[in-house]
């Protein structure tokens, strides 16, 4: 058991000291009740932040604004000291912010009593009116210059100025301000550095202040965790969107603040913390040997063909042509991914028999050649499903499947069995895509039989059910996802680095190989036993494609997307493919 922090009192200040931090606050009439800020500093007294004691849990029916701040109450525990600050609220019968100080961390948790449907919950800041007359939104102040965000974004900025916003969650696409769902969900963790951000990839020297969210996955009923900065202040905002009902006492997920040496340490300690508190499974993973074989995914080759929308080019005869090209170049992938769109309708997962007249036979021929076949799976898409198994909009139109619906989950089980069983198509698993299309919005409605699961928790249930059905049907089935979060460790077999992006914040093109390296570092920190699908889409030009291909085996399982050309005017010839073949041969030597 770790040692407990200590506490000292002066005439107008109380201080808690841990091994690597101090937390202090002023007492008396001019203290916290008038200016609601704790001083959070390192062990040498260099301040990390002015930690705001306000928080908010807004509901559909009321804004949560603090009306009166009470004197802090201190409680000693065997291994911690907890400071509780009660605030009177416009939305709740009672509300308290707790700062639990252990020897190495401060854990911030909001407790609310009453009834309501949560919309936005803010921690490290909130809305209220102070005795001074100051009113509005209050934020914590950060004595930092840079922010590390463990998620790919456009523009590429793993390291950015501290006043830059960040969104970590399961909602996104390629539209402006939304291209942050490449990892969905990513690690729900941030790191604040004292040194200025100098480039998109390189964190400055330590120490750093880590801030991560601790909760079991069932409590992640929000779609995004956002860092919301204004000038030199910021708070954390959880978007529950009105889909979590409270009737009684509700405790928020905890924000853990811990000084660390580097962002990599922040991610590793975040993972270890979730494991030790029951929020994530231990990092053990059975890896079947075939999972590590080089992958050919048809998507890039489909796009390069042109002349029709790429999904229309997912056809049996075209994939046979791809195989002929591969064989002619001496390339023998161990796994083939049949990509978008082999289905007649996404939601029902029935093969399009016009495009794939004999998918079962085609898969059997790949098995005879020593290959495995994965099916691309578009998460959330409701096409072809009844509305009463779906999340619907205000007009009753299906928006997404509902993993809270027992009827849909039963349908999912039967679809997976049909696709993977020896009596069905006999495919070998799934490449799960579009997890960032998690439904989002206060006006959306769950299915009639749903328990209302929402946000990250809903995505976890969806992937968990798919994975359970897959492994029940075929014990060595492979499920590839881009869910880079420790709580998904036992329901994702391989982590895909996902789509490559383009520019940094100055508009300068960013090396695709450098992006692969940065993404692998994140995956390795939070899911260290998982093999990595290095992806290969999209590539800006042939030279960058070759550079990326040369790097893939260093960071995971090589994946080939391009066969005939990169873009519209850069053909790929046999010499290029021969280089890929050599990369694969060298990689396979490492597997022996």
Secondary structure by P-SEA (a helix, b strand, c coil): cbbbbbbbbcccbbbbbcccbbbbbbbccccccccbbbbbbccccccccccccbbbbccccbbbbbcccccbbbbbcccbbbbbbbbbcccccbbbbbbbbcccbbbbbbbbcbbbbbcbbbccccccccccccccbbbbbbcccbbbbccccccccccccccbbbbbccccccccccccccccccccbbbbbccccccccccccccbbbbbbbccccccccccccccccccbbbbbbccccccccccccccbbbbbbbcccaaaaaaaaaaaaaaaccccccccccccccccbbbbaaaaaaaaccccccccccaaaaaaaaaaaaaacccccbbbbccccccccccccccccccccaaaaaaaaaaacbbbbbbbbcccccccccccccccccccccbbbcccaaaaaaaaaaaaaaccccccccccccccccccccccccccccccccccccaaaaaaaaaaaaaaaaaacccbbbbcccccccccccccbbbbcbbbbbccccccccaaaaaaaaaaaaaaccccccccccccccccaaaaaaaaaacccccbbbbcccccccccccccaaaaaaaaaaaaaaaaaac
